[in-house]
Amino acid sequence: MMKIILRFFLLIGFGLILTFSLSSCEKSAQKYGSHDYNDQEEDDSLTLIGDKHFVSGYEPITDDGKIQAIVEIPTGTLDKWEVDKETGYMKWEIRNGSPRVVQYLGYPGNYGMIPKTLLSRESGGDGDPLDVILLGSPVKRGSVVKAQLIGILKLLDGGEQDDKLIAVLDGSPFSEIATIRELNQEFAGVCDIIQTWFVNYKGPGKLESSGFGTKEEALEVLDIAIQAYSDQ
């Protein structure tokens, strides 16, 4: 009888621990940003529809001088989602008739875009909003987050400008970092990982890097992209 009672309490305890663990994991993935979408999906879960247009519905810079970003791909994942500029929906990219999954290691940071920005084709860009890598714990797809801009990775994709802003999330181990130089000093190897990943994830010779730029250079690219969006 005692053994039955003991097993009963052990099962209850295990259930409570499992519930707490799942709750903690969910909070960890959500802590850095609001999830500004209604979970309405279409096309067999290939589309995420936000409460606002993901490109035109948000400002690129917040009142306290930080950037605002839309998370398309959480850290460590491979499914290639991106915001459609016309509809403002977030869609799983289709390639060769199937949802695209990157054939490489998972993304080294939360990957997303800056609303109301444009790397215009007239100036050598790819015609898309400006991309950003957000250093910190994984954030749920569709989240709208604030982050501190620290620099930029300069890339060419097929001869087109495809720069990636580098930013750090509040509350993350990187939150006190203000520049690329500080990132290299405090977190050796992170820049190498980011650059190596982007140069190689599409395959050999697809992307070229001319290295990292300063926070000032990143702000200049951001300002140009904001102006290009405004002028279109």
Solvent accessible surface area in square Angstrom, and as a share of the most:
residue,aa,sasa,rsa
1,M,169,0.76
2,M,148,0.66
3,K,150,0.64
4,I,115,0.58
5,I,66,0.34
6,L,110,0.55
7,R,158,0.58
8,F,113,0.47
9,F,125,0.52
10,L,114,0.57
11,L,129,0.64
12,I,76,0.39
13,G,27,0.26
14,F,130,0.54
15,G,31,0.30
16,L,121,0.60
17,I,115,0.58
18,L,86,0.43
19,T,90,0.52
20,F,146,0.61
21,S,48,0.31
22,L,113,0.56
23,S,43,0.28
24,S,45,0.29
25,C,88,0.53
26,E,99,0.44
27,K,138,0.59
28,S,50,0.32
29,A,34,0.26
30,Q,54,0.24
31,K,123,0.52
32,Y,28,0.11
33,G,18,0.18
34,S,69,0.44
35,H,54,0.24
36,D,35,0.18
37,Y,21,0.08
38,N,77,0.40
39,D,93,0.48
40,Q,103,0.46
41,E,84,0.38
42,E,72,0.32
43,D,91,0.47
44,D,138,0.72
45,S,63,0.41
46,L,44,0.22
47,T,2,0.01
48,L,11,0.06
49,I,20,0.10
50,G,11,0.10
51,D,86,0.45
52,K,105,0.45
53,H,56,0.25
54,F,0,0.00
55,V,8,0.05
56,S,48,0.31
57,G,28,0.26
58,Y,16,0.06
59,E,93,0.42
60,P,9,0.06
61,I,69,0.35
62,T,25,0.15
63,D,161,0.84
64,D,88,0.46
65,G,54,0.52
66,K,40,0.17
67,I,4,0.02
68,Q,33,0.15
69,A,0,0.00
70,I,0,0.00
71,V,0,0.00
72,E,8,0.04
73,I,0,0.00
74,P,16,0.10
75,T,34,0.20
76,G,49,0.47
77,T,50,0.29
78,L,57,0.28
79,D,43,0.22
80,K,17,0.07
81,W,15,0.05
82,E,74,0.33
83,V,14,0.08
84,D,44,0.23
85,K,88,0.37
86,E,150,0.67
87,T,59,0.34
88,G,1,0.01
89,Y,65,0.25
90,M,0,0.00
91,K,68,0.29
92,W,53,0.19
93,E,34,0.15
94,I,89,0.45
95,R,123,0.45
96,N,151,0.78
97,G,71,0.68
98,S,61,0.39
99,P,53,0.33
100,R,27,0.10
101,V,59,0.34
102,V,5,0.03
103,Q,155,0.69
104,Y,77,0.29
105,L,132,0.66
106,G,23,0.22
107,Y,2,0.01
108,P,33,0.21
109,G,1,0.01
110,N,0,0.00
111,Y,14,0.05
112,G,0,0.00
113,M,4,0.02
114,I,0,0.00
115,P,0,0.00
116,K,52,0.22
117,T,1,0.01
118,L,25,0.12
119,L,9,0.05
120,S,17,0.11
121,R,152,0.56
122,E,160,0.72
123,S,74,0.48
124,G,36,0.35
125,G,2,0.02
126,D,23,0.12
127,G,11,0.11
128,D,55,0.28
129,P,11,0.07
130,L,0,0.00
131,D,19,0.10
132,V,0,0.00
133,I,0,0.00
134,L,0,0.00
135,L,5,0.03
136,G,15,0.14
137,S,34,0.22
138,P,62,0.39
139,V,1,0.01
140,K,85,0.36
141,R,47,0.17
142,G,0,0.00
143,S,0,0.00
144,V,12,0.07
145,V,2,0.01
146,K,84,0.36
147,A,1,0.00
148,Q,48,0.21
149,L,5,0.02
150,I,0,0.00
151,G,0,0.00
152,I,1,0.00
153,L,0,0.00
154,K,65,0.27
155,L,3,0.02
156,L,79,0.39
157,D,35,0.18
158,G,74,0.71
159,G,62,0.59
160,E,63,0.28
161,Q,46,0.20
162,D,11,0.06
163,D,10,0.05
164,K,3,0.01
165,L,0,0.00
166,I,0,0.00
167,A,0,0.00
168,V,1,0.01
169,L,1,0.00
170,D,65,0.34
171,G,57,0.55
172,S,8,0.05
173,P,98,0.62
174,F,34,0.14
175,S,36,0.23
176,E,153,0.69
177,I,10,0.05
178,A,40,0.31
179,T,49,0.28
180,I,17,0.09
181,R,178,0.65
182,E,61,0.27
183,L,0,0.00
184,N,73,0.37
185,Q,114,0.51
186,E,118,0.53
187,F,59,0.25
188,A,93,0.72
189,G,29,0.28
190,V,27,0.16
191,C,6,0.04
192,D,94,0.49
193,I,105,0.54
194,I,2,0.01
195,Q,54,0.24
196,T,74,0.43
197,W,10,0.03
198,F,0,0.00
199,V,41,0.24
200,N,55,0.28
201,Y,20,0.08
202,K,72,0.30
203,G,19,0.18
204,P,128,0.81
205,G,74,0.71
206,K,115,0.49
207,L,5,0.03
208,E,116,0.52
209,S,41,0.26
210,S,92,0.59
211,G,20,0.19
212,F,55,0.23
213,G,3,0.03
214,T,68,0.40
215,K,50,0.21
216,E,122,0.55
217,E,63,0.28
218,A,0,0.00
219,L,71,0.35
220,E,105,0.47
221,V,27,0.16
222,L,0,0.00
223,D,80,0.41
224,I,101,0.51
225,A,0,0.00
226,I,44,0.23
227,Q,102,0.45
228,A,20,0.15
229,Y,46,0.17
230,S,80,0.51
231,D,99,0.52
232,Q,143,0.64
